[in-house]
Amino acid sequence: MTESSAVPNVNLASINALLQGRKVRLVRPGEVMTQDVQPGRLTIFVDASGRIARIQIEADNPAI
C-alpha cells in the first residue's frame, strides 16, 4: 500500500470543517500533557516516527 492510498476515503472538506476554529495540540511520545479541559480542543498523539497514533476531541459541553 502506498502512502497516498493509506487512507482511501478521506474527505478533506469534512476534515477542514471539523477543525475550523478548534484549538489543536500535538503530543509526542514522552511529552507531559496537561489535564486541563478545553471544550472542543483537538489533541493529536503521534508515535516515535511522527505518524498519527490517535486523535481525541474534547467534548464541547463536558458533563459536570
C-alpha positions in Angstrom: 0.0 0.0 0.0 1.4 3.4 -1.0 1.3 6.5 1.2 -1.4 8.1 -1.0 -3.6 5.1 -0.7 -3.2 4.6 3.1 -6.5 6.4 3.8 -8.5 6.0 0.6 -11.8 7.7 1.6 -10.6 10.9 3.2 -13.0 13.8 2.7 -10.7 16.9 3.1 -13.7 19.3 3.2 -15.2 17.4 6.1 -11.9 17.4 8.0 -11.4 21.1 7.4 -14.9 21.8 8.7 -14.3 19.7 11.8 -11.0 21.6 12.6 -12.3 25.1 11.8 -11.8 27.3 14.8 -10.7 24.5 17.1 -7.6 24.6 19.3 -5.2 21.9 18.4 -2.3 20.4 20.4 0.3 17.8 19.3 1.6 15.3 21.8 4.7 13.3 21.1 5.9 10.2 23.0 7.2 11.0 26.4 5.8 14.6 26.5 4.0 15.8 29.5 0.3 16.6 28.8 -1.8 18.9 31.0 -5.1 17.6 32.3 -7.0 20.9 31.8 -10.2 20.7 29.8 -10.7 22.9 26.9 -14.0 22.1 25.2 -13.6 21.4 21.5 -9.9 21.1 21.6 -8.3 18.5 19.2 -5.4 16.5 20.6 -3.2 14.6 18.1 -1.0 11.9 19.5 1.9 10.9 17.3 4.2 7.9 17.6 8.0 7.9 17.6 8.1 8.0 13.8 5.8 11.1 13.7 2.8 9.2 12.5 -0.6 9.9 14.0 -1.4 7.2 16.5 -4.6 8.6 18.0 -6.9 11.7 17.8 -9.0 12.9 20.6 -11.6 15.7 20.6 -12.7 17.1 23.9 -16.5 17.4 24.3 -17.9 20.8 23.5 -20.2 20.6 26.5 -18.5 18.3 29.1 -20.7 16.7 31.7 -20.2 18.2 35.2 
